[in-house]
Amino acid sequence: MDIFDKMKDHWPSAAVAQTSVGDFTGGLINPRTLANLNSLGQGPNGKYRLGRTVFYDIDFFVVWMRDRFNQTSNDTGCGSNERT
């Protein structure tokens, strides 16, 4: 289980509203940034609209986040400043 699975498992719905992506990601993605990425065709698949509300299928959103965020190969953990 990775960090993205943990986010998904703690979310109470099968959908993520664009206005709630900040809450879903712990502040990593701003809803306005996501709106801009959508306008450039770089947003997640699985996008829906209900009136003026844009929302995403959580599975597609998690796949998109995994593709955008890279874990560095030499991470040893949170706050580790050890040098080798």
PAVO-970663 format. One record per residue (C-alpha): x, y, z; residue in one letter; chain; residue number from 1. Coordinates in nm, 2 decimals. Example, Ala and Ser with C-alpha at 12.3 -4.5 7.8 and 13.67 -1.06 7.14 Angstrom:
BEGIN
+--------+--------+--------+------+-------+-----+
:   east :  north :     up : rest : kette :  nr :
+--------+--------+--------+------+-------+-----+
:   1.23 :  -0.45 :   0.78 :    a :     A :   1 :
:   1.37 :  -0.11 :   0.71 :    s :     A :   2 :
+--------+--------+--------+------+-------+-----+
END
This chain:
BEGIN
+--------+--------+--------+------+-------+-----+
:   east :  north :     up : rest : kette :  nr :
+--------+--------+--------+------+-------+-----+
:   0.00 :   0.00 :   0.00 :    m :     A :   1 :
:   0.14 :   0.34 :  -0.10 :    d :     A :   2 :
:   0.06 :   0.69 :   0.01 :    i :     A :   3 :
:  -0.20 :   0.73 :  -0.27 :    f :     A :   4 :
:  -0.39 :   0.41 :  -0.16 :    d :     A :   5 :
:  -0.39 :   0.55 :   0.19 :    k :     A :   6 :
:  -0.55 :   0.88 :   0.06 :    m :     A :   7 :
:  -0.81 :   0.68 :  -0.13 :    k :     A :   8 :
:  -0.89 :   0.45 :   0.17 :    d :     A :   9 :
:  -0.95 :   0.75 :   0.40 :    h :     A :  10 :
:  -1.17 :   0.94 :   0.15 :    w :     A :  11 :
:  -1.55 :   0.89 :   0.23 :    p :     A :  12 :
:  -1.67 :   0.88 :  -0.13 :    s :     A :  13 :
:  -1.60 :   0.72 :  -0.48 :    a :     A :  14 :
:  -1.57 :   1.08 :  -0.62 :    a :     A :  15 :
:  -1.34 :   1.37 :  -0.55 :    v :     A :  16 :
:  -1.49 :   1.72 :  -0.62 :    a :     A :  17 :
:  -1.24 :   1.96 :  -0.79 :    q :     A :  18 :
:  -1.30 :   2.20 :  -0.50 :    t :     A :  19 :
:  -1.20 :   1.93 :  -0.25 :    s :     A :  20 :
:  -0.87 :   1.81 :  -0.41 :    v :     A :  21 :
:  -0.68 :   2.02 :  -0.15 :    g :     A :  22 :
:  -0.84 :   1.82 :   0.13 :    d :     A :  23 :
:  -0.80 :   1.49 :  -0.05 :    f :     A :  24 :
:  -0.43 :   1.55 :  -0.12 :    t :     A :  25 :
:  -0.34 :   1.71 :   0.21 :    g :     A :  26 :
:  -0.28 :   2.04 :   0.04 :    g :     A :  27 :
:  -0.05 :   1.91 :  -0.23 :    l :     A :  28 :
:  -0.28 :   2.01 :  -0.51 :    i :     A :  29 :
:  -0.47 :   2.34 :  -0.52 :    n :     A :  30 :
:  -0.81 :   2.32 :  -0.69 :    p :     A :  31 :
:  -0.72 :   2.62 :  -0.92 :    r :     A :  32 :
:  -0.40 :   2.44 :  -1.03 :    t :     A :  33 :
:  -0.61 :   2.14 :  -1.12 :    l :     A :  34 :
:  -0.86 :   2.36 :  -1.31 :    a :     A :  35 :
:  -0.56 :   2.51 :  -1.51 :    n :     A :  36 :
:  -0.42 :   2.16 :  -1.58 :    l :     A :  37 :
:  -0.76 :   2.05 :  -1.71 :    n :     A :  38 :
:  -0.78 :   2.35 :  -1.94 :    s :     A :  39 :
:  -0.44 :   2.24 :  -2.08 :    l :     A :  40 :
:  -0.56 :   1.88 :  -2.13 :    g :     A :  41 :
:  -0.33 :   1.76 :  -1.85 :    q :     A :  42 :
:  -0.59 :   1.68 :  -1.58 :    g :     A :  43 :
:  -0.71 :   1.34 :  -1.48 :    p :     A :  44 :
:  -0.93 :   1.11 :  -1.68 :    n :     A :  45 :
:  -1.27 :   1.02 :  -1.53 :    g :     A :  46 :
:  -1.39 :   1.38 :  -1.51 :    k :     A :  47 :
:  -1.76 :   1.45 :  -1.47 :    y :     A :  48 :
:  -1.97 :   1.76 :  -1.44 :    r :     A :  49 :
:  -2.29 :   1.81 :  -1.24 :    l :     A :  50 :
:  -2.41 :   2.16 :  -1.31 :    g :     A :  51 :
:  -2.10 :   2.38 :  -1.24 :    r :     A :  52 :
:  -1.94 :   2.12 :  -1.02 :    t :     A :  53 :
:  -1.65 :   1.92 :  -1.16 :    v :     A :  54 :
:  -1.56 :   1.59 :  -1.00 :    f :     A :  55 :
:  -1.34 :   1.29 :  -1.06 :    y :     A :  56 :
:  -1.37 :   0.92 :  -1.02 :    d :     A :  57 :
:  -1.14 :   0.85 :  -0.73 :    i :     A :  58 :
:  -0.96 :   0.56 :  -0.91 :    d :     A :  59 :
:  -0.87 :   0.77 :  -1.21 :    f :     A :  60 :
:  -0.77 :   1.06 :  -0.99 :    f :     A :  61 :
:  -0.53 :   0.83 :  -0.79 :    v :     A :  62 :
:  -0.38 :   0.69 :  -1.12 :    v :     A :  63 :
:  -0.32 :   1.05 :  -1.24 :    w :     A :  64 :
:  -0.15 :   1.15 :  -0.91 :    m :     A :  65 :
:   0.08 :   0.84 :  -0.92 :    r :     A :  66 :
:   0.18 :   0.94 :  -1.28 :    d :     A :  67 :
:   0.25 :   1.31 :  -1.18 :    r :     A :  68 :
:   0.43 :   1.25 :  -0.85 :    f :     A :  69 :
:   0.76 :   1.07 :  -0.84 :    n :     A :  70 :
:   0.91 :   0.92 :  -0.53 :    q :     A :  71 :
:   1.29 :   0.98 :  -0.52 :    t :     A :  72 :
:   1.49 :   0.66 :  -0.52 :    s :     A :  73 :
:   1.71 :   0.77 :  -0.23 :    n :     A :  74 :
:   1.44 :   0.87 :   0.02 :    d :     A :  75 :
:   1.51 :   0.72 :   0.36 :    t :     A :  76 :
:   1.21 :   0.85 :   0.53 :    g :     A :  77 :
:   1.05 :   1.17 :   0.66 :    c :     A :  78 :
:   1.29 :   1.43 :   0.78 :    g :     A :  79 :
:   1.60 :   1.22 :   0.74 :    s :     A :  80 :
:   1.90 :   1.43 :   0.68 :    n :     A :  81 :
:   2.16 :   1.16 :   0.70 :    e :     A :  82 :
:   2.45 :   1.17 :   0.45 :    r :     A :  83 :
:   2.61 :   0.86 :   0.31 :    t :     A :  84 :
+--------+--------+--------+------+-------+-----+
END
